[in-house]
Amino acid sequence: MPLSIPRAVLFDLDGTLADTAPDLAAAMNAVRASRGLDPAPYELLRPVASAGARGLIGAAFGLKPGDDGYEELRVAFLDQYETNIAVHTCLFQGIPALLGRLQHRGVTWGIVTNKASRFTDKLVPLISLGTAPCVVSGDTTPHSKPHPEPLLEAARRLDIDPMHCWYVGDDLRDVQAGRAAGMVTVAAAWGYCGNVEPVSWDADALAATPADLLQLIDSLA
């Protein structure tokens, strides 16, 4: 899709705006400890953090949804995470400057995440994202990414045509959702990316850092 200056830039949360992996991994390892198991290596858990409970349980326990014991682990993990949701979580370097520059340019921004509102509503204010004009969580609409509906809901809330929106994320589902919503897609290579090298997923653009994304937008002026 041809690039032009966006009217809105929508972001995934985990692995795109915020480095949430340390707290997600800690919650998963607390569950392992409660079962008498040694911690799973952080290097194993970090790349799958964007996939949430499904990805982390798969990496830490080798289980997938529908397997015996999966649901019990999921509930225990989410309860543990909610209790310690922002101990080490922080914005990625360059994100505050990027958001400030977008606002200076008159480009609005928002968050579209598969994280349930139970967690999003608690986390966002704790990591200095409480001024987001729009936050759509994984349970805001009947569908989650890669379905386009959460992105379309964000566009409706901002009253901006999807074709004038960019969607930025660090997972294949983000690019799929953005493309299905008719938005320009940007792969955030600074994120977790699920151990995929090189990151691309046929996105319209690739940004190695938040500063690169800002430079891309500035180059279109």
N, C-alpha and C positions, 0 to 999 in steps of 0.2 A: 504494500500500500504506500503511495507517495506520502512523504512527510511534509507537514506544515505545522506552524506553531499551534499547539493545542489550546483549547479554552479551559480544559481541565486535565489534570494528571491524577489517575487513580492508582493506588499502590496496594499490593499485597502487604501483609503485616509481618508475619514470621519469616525471617530471612531476607526481607526486602527493606522495610523501614527499621525493624528492630532485631537485634541479635538476642533471640529468646532461647537459643539452644542450651546455654549453661543451666538455666532453671528447668527446662524440659528434661535434660539429661539427669539432673540431680533428682528430680521427682521419680524418674524411671529407676534410678539406682536405689532410691529409698524403698521402692517396691521390691526390688531384688533383695535388699538387705533384710526386709521384713520376712523374707522367705529363706533366709540363711545363705544367700548367694553373694558371691563377690561382685563388685561393681563391674558393669560393662564398660569397656574403654570409651572414653569421650570421642575418640576419633571414629569409632563405629557409629555412635549415636548422632553426632552433629550433622552429617550429610542428609539424614532422613528427618530432621526436625520439622521441615515444612510439611511433611506428611502426617504430623500430629501423632495421636495415639496409635494409629494403624502402623505407621512407619517405625515408631520407636519400639512398640511391642514386637514387631517383626524382627527388628535388629537385636533386641535384648533377650527375647524368649523364643524366637523362631516360630511364632504363632501368627495366624491371620484371622480376620473376622470369620466367625463360624466354627473355628476350632474349639475343642474342649478347653475351658479355662480362660479363653480370650476375654470374655465379657467381664469376668471377675477381675482380671488384671486391668482392663480398661477403666473400670469404676475406681479401683484403688489408685491408679495412676492419676486420673483426673482430680480426685479428691486431694491427693498429695500436692499436685501442681497448683491447684487453686489456693491452697494454704500458703504456698511459697512462690507466688507468681512473679514477683519483681525483686528478688534478692540480688541477682547478678545481671538481669536483663537491662539493656541500654540501647539507644539508637546507634545505628552504624555511623562511623565517622563520615562526615560530609552531609548527613541527612538534614540536620538543622539548617545548614547553609543553603542546601537545595530548596527546602520548603520556604525559607525566607526569601530566596531569589524568585521563586515562583510567585509568591504573594506580591513582591515588588513589581513583577511584570504584569500583574493583574490576572494571572492564571490560577484558578482555584484548584484545590486538591482534595482527595478523600481517600478513605481506606475501604477496601473490599477484601475480606478474609474468610477463610473457611472455619476459623476459630469461632466457637459458639459464643453467643452474647454473654453468657455466664462468665466467661473469661475476658472477652474483649472489653466489656463495660468496666471491668475492674482494672485491667492493665493499662488501657489507653491514657487515663489521667495520670497514672503513676510514672509514665515515661515521657511526659511533656508533649503528648499528642492530643491533649484535651480540647485544643482549638480546631480540630479537624471539622470542616464544614459538613462532612458526610461520613458516616461509619456504617457499613453494611457487614453484618456478621454471617456466619455459616448457617444460622437458623433464622435469619431475617426474612428470607423468602422460602418457598417450599423446596428450592433446589440449592445446591452448592456447586462451586466450580468443579469440573470444567463446564458446567451448564452456564450459559450466558446471563441467566436471569439476575443474579446478584449484581453484575456490572450494569445491566440495564436499569435496575432499581436505583443504583447510585446516580446514573445519568438523569433519571427522572427526578430524583430529589434535588439535584443541582440545576435542573431545568436546562440541560445542555444536551444537544443532539449527540448520540454516541459517536458519530463520525468525526466529531471535534474533540473526542477524548482519547487519551493515551492510557493504556494499562501496563503497569510495570510489575513484574514478578519473577521469582527465582525457581519456578517449577513449570514443568510441561503443561500442567493443568491451567496455569495462569495464561499462557500463550493461547491455548485452545479456547479458553473462555473469552479472552479478548478478541480473538479472531471471529468467534461465533457472534459476538456482540457488535461487530462492525467497527471496532476500535483499532487504532494503531497499537501494536504490541511491542514491548521492549523487554528483553531478557536481562534480568539483573544478575550479572555474573559474579557480583560480590557476595551473593547469598549462598545458600546451602547447596542447591542445584542437584541434590541426589546423586553425587559422585559422577555426574555426566561430564565428560570432556570430549571435545570442546562444547561449551554451552551454546545453544542456538535455538533449536526447536523450530527453525524457520520463522523466527520472530522478525518483525519489520526492522528492528534495530537491536543492537547489543551494546550494553554499557558495562565496562569493567568496574567502574566505581560510580558513586553518586555524582562526583564532580564531572565525570564523562557524560552523564545524562544531562547535567546542566549545560555543559559545553555544546552538546548536540542541539538543545533547545535554543541556546543563544545563537548558534550558527544559522538558524532559520529566520532570524529577525531581518 
